Every structure is written in C-alpha cells, then in structure tokens.
Amino acid sequence: MTAADAWNPAQYQKFGAERARPFDDLLALLDPVPGGRHPEHVVDLGCGTGELTARLHHHLGAADTLGVDSSAAMLDKARPLEGGGLRFELGDIAAFAAAAEYDVVVSNAALHWIPDHPAILARLRAVLRPGGQLAVQVPANGDHPSHALAFEVAREEPFAAVLHASGDDLAEATPVLAPERYAELLDELGFTDQHVRLQVYGHHLASTADVVEWTRGTTLTRYERGLPPELYAEFVDRYRQRLRATLGDRTPFFYTFKRLLFRGRLPTS
C-alpha cells in the first residue's frame, strides 16, 4: 500500500456489517427497469472491496456491472468476485465519463471525497440512458465529534503545514450539501422522479475507543495519505485524546451516524 493509497481493506471491513446497512437501504430505493427487463449496464463508483457491488449486480440481475475504485488495495480484494458479468476497474470516479451508456449508476459512501457536487452529479447524469437511475449514499456526519475533531486536529500544527504541502488545503471538512439542495439538483438535472432523505444509523460499539477504529478505516485516511508515518501516529494519538475528552470513556458506546440517501430517475424519452 503506497502513501497515495492509504486504504486498508482489513481496517475498513472491521465494521463491514454496519457499513452494509445503508447500502441495502440504497438498493431498496431502486425501481424495476421499465418494461420489466433487467438493466443491461450498471456501474458502482467507489466500489471498495466489491462485496456490495456483487450484491448490487445480483439484486438487479444486471447483464454487466462495472465496479470502479481508485484504491488498488481495495480492488485486490474485489478481483476474486469477478465473473458472470461482474468486473472491476481502477479509476478516478471524479473523472468518470461515458456517453449515455448506463441504466443504473450507484455510488455508496464515495462522493463525499469529491468536491463540487453539482458538477459531479451533472457528469453522472450524462452517463445515464433515458429512464436511467442514479442512486447515491454519502455520509453527512461532519458535525459529529468523530469527524469534526479530526478536522480540528488537522488544522493544528505540526499537521496543518505538512498537509497543506501535500496538497490538502483543509478548506472544508466535507463537500456534502444539505438534503434539500440535492433535491433541487436532481430536479435541475431532469430527474422527474426522485427520493431524498437524511437517515440516522445507530451503531452499538464496544467502547468510545472503537470510534477511532471506525474513522481510521475511512475519515482518517485523508490525513494518513498526507502525513509521514510518525507524524500520522502523533495525529491519531492527539485525535484519540480529544475524542475521549469530548465523548467520555464509555463502555459500550452508541455511535450515531447520519447519512444522505437519494435516488433519481430520468424520463424514458
């Protein structure tokens, strides 16, 4: 795993069951394809280790499902799942483009890494065929101490200068917009049928210490990429202390996590 690829599949999958719950809710938002046919072409942007992409592929009965991710480490875990129309590809989902090729575009817990959501949603709308569906889930937990404190620590020295030099200017903690803005964007982009909701998922963790383990698999990878190992270890230690001081040392700990789920369908003609 290189510095540019800070994703650790084993760390991410420590809470695999908890992370799968929003994906299952996202699948439930997808409608049958008009005419009763199965979708021909489906793409999952930010597919990670591929297990959920495989679930998507079989749920829809798709002829061809492509999973795209920027992490070679994650895709190494996904490769054994290939076959029967399911395949995976290394790529930058922010630059993903295709000319009206897909019946369904799904992105689960990935677009929050990409700035300018109006622009990325416009790009994804362009890859859909008439009648196509876009289904997205993004974390919206930026105001929870688990996320807010990580951003706070990152703006302190000695971390801020190193992160800035690595290309992370820390201008914002998250590009995720308000729920109503996604409803407006879907309408502006021509999705005549839509569903947008904010949902709170509750997770029973063994202790507050497990919140650090959770964020090390996702949120903190942003800082792991930009910091040398010894400085990243110092970062995690300061974050852990700050989190314990804020949340307390509680066993067990009920971790609330807000997520945005939205789905839009284009007209058939």
FENKA-V906082 format. One line per field, one symbol per residue. burial: + if it has 9 or more other ideal C-beta (glycine too) atoms within 8 Angstrom, else -. Layout:
burial = ???
This chain:
burial = ----+++++-++++++--+++++++++-++--+-----+-+++++++++++++++++--+-+-++++++-+-+++-+++-+---++++--+-+--+---+-+++++++++++-+--+--+++++++++++++++++++++++-+-+++++++++----++-+++-+-+-+---+++--+--++-+++-+-+--+++--+-+-+-+-++++++++++++-++++++++---++-+++-+++-+++--+-----+-++++++++++++---
